[in-house]
Amino acid sequence: MFGLTYELWNEIVHDVSTAHSPLFEAMHDAVDGIDISRDLVLELKKNGMIDIGEEPWSFFLQIDPIDDAIEGFRISLISAENIDLFESSIAKSAANHGISLEEIEGFEAEHGLEIYSEIIKTIEELYNITAEIDDGEVLFELTVFDSQDIDNCKERDLLWK
């Protein structure tokens, strides 16, 4: 058995990130089918979130207000995965490379690394999906609509005039 290197550690990070690609592709496909309408926004403002149940995945839309002058908001598509399943992805990838979880933990302690944060960063870079670990789950979020994008376009247009 060989020792863990930074290159191998990065391969494990990449393996775990890309192992979730079917979920991320399904999230992007689901967003493509969402029509942002006044009725949808009103329903989200009333309920806070809506289950859109895209089988075999469990997705919901969530609205978050933005504290700005136009009472803006952000709509996101959310999916959650149990942290145990996420950890098993790490263990499986490590085992495929002949590495134990204890070796990963020791390597990270020695080099000041943290595999969870690196996987989350890689997911965002590869799929434009943010992730966070919260209450035993990994929450994946894809922005569907952000009113700040409209504000930013208007400001940019004003600068060009």
N, C-alpha and C positions, 0 to 999 in steps of 0.2 A: 504494500500500500504506500502511496506517495502522499506527501504533505500538501496542504492547501496553499495555493499561491493566489495572488491578487487576480491574475488572469482567470483562474479556475473559479474563484469567488464571483467574478463578474459573469462568467458563463452561467452559474447557478442563478444569479439575479435575472439574467436575460431569459433563461429557461422558464422560470416561474412567471415572469411578466408575460411571455408569449403563450404560456399554457392557458392563459385566460382570454386569448384572442377570440374564441367563439362567442364568449359573453360580450366582449367589447364590440365585435362586429354586429351582434344582435342589437346592442344599444344604439349604435349608429343607424342601423336599419330602422329601428323603432322611431328614432328622432325624425328620420326622413318622412315618415308617415304621419307626423303630428302637424295638424293645422292650427297655428296659433290664431285663435279667434277671440272676439270679445266675450263670447259665452264661456269659452274655456278659461279665460283669465278670471272672469267673475266667479266661476265655480271653484277655481283654485283659491281665490281670495276668500271665499266663503268657507271652504273646507280645509285649506292649507295644503292638502295633497290629494291625489287621485290615483287609485290602483289601476294600471292599464294592462296588467296581466298578460304579457306576451309569453306564451308557452314556448319552450319549457322554462323560460326565465320568469322571474318575478320582478316587474318594474313598477315604479310609481313616479308620478310627476309631483314636484314640490315647488311652491312659490316662496320666495324670500324677498321681503321688501328691502329697498335700498334707501338709505336716509339721504335724499337729495331734494332739490326744489320741485321736481316734477312728480314726486311720489313714485319713483321708478321701482322696478322689480326684476328679479331674475327667476326664470323657470328652469328647473333641472330635472333630468331623468336620473333616477336613483335605482341602484340594485345593491343588494347586500349578500355577503357570503359569510358563513360562520368562520370564525378565526381558526377553528380546528381544521377545517378543510384547507384554508390558506396555508397553515403550518404544515399540513401533510404534503402540499405541493412542494414546499421547501425541502422537506425530508426526502421526498421521492427524487427530486432533482439531485440533491446531494448524494444519495445512495447510487444513482445512475453514474455519478462521477467517482464513486468509491470513497466518498467523504462522509463522515458522521456529523450529526448536529453538534456534538461536543467539540469537534475540530473547528466548525464554523464559529461557535461561541468563543473559543480560545483565540482564534485568528482575529475576530472582531475586537476582542478585549485588548489584544496586543497592538493592533493597528488603528484603534479608534474608529472602527466602522460599525454600521448597523444595517443589517440586511433588509429589514422591513422598510426603512426610510429609502433605501436605494431602490428597492422594488417599486415602491410608490412613485419615486421620481422617474424611473424608467417607463412605467405605465403611462404617466403623463406625457413624457416625451414621444413615445411610440404611438399612443392612441388618443391623445388629447382628452384623457379622462383622469379626473383627480380621484384620489383614494385617501381614506383615513381609517384608522382603527379606532373603534368606539364600542364600548360595552360588549366585548366578545364577538364583534362583527367587523368585517372590512366593508366599508361603504364606498361604492364606486359611483361617481357623479359625472354626468355629461351635461354641459350647459346647452339648453334648447333655445333660450332667448334671454338676452340681457339688455335692458333699456339703456344702459350706459354706452353700449355700442352705438346706439342712435345718437346720443349726446356727443360722443366722441367724433362721429362723422360730421355732425353739424358744426362743431368747433373747428374741425379740420377744413371744412368747406369755407367757413368764415375767414380762416387764415389765408386761403388762396385768393379770396376776393380783393 
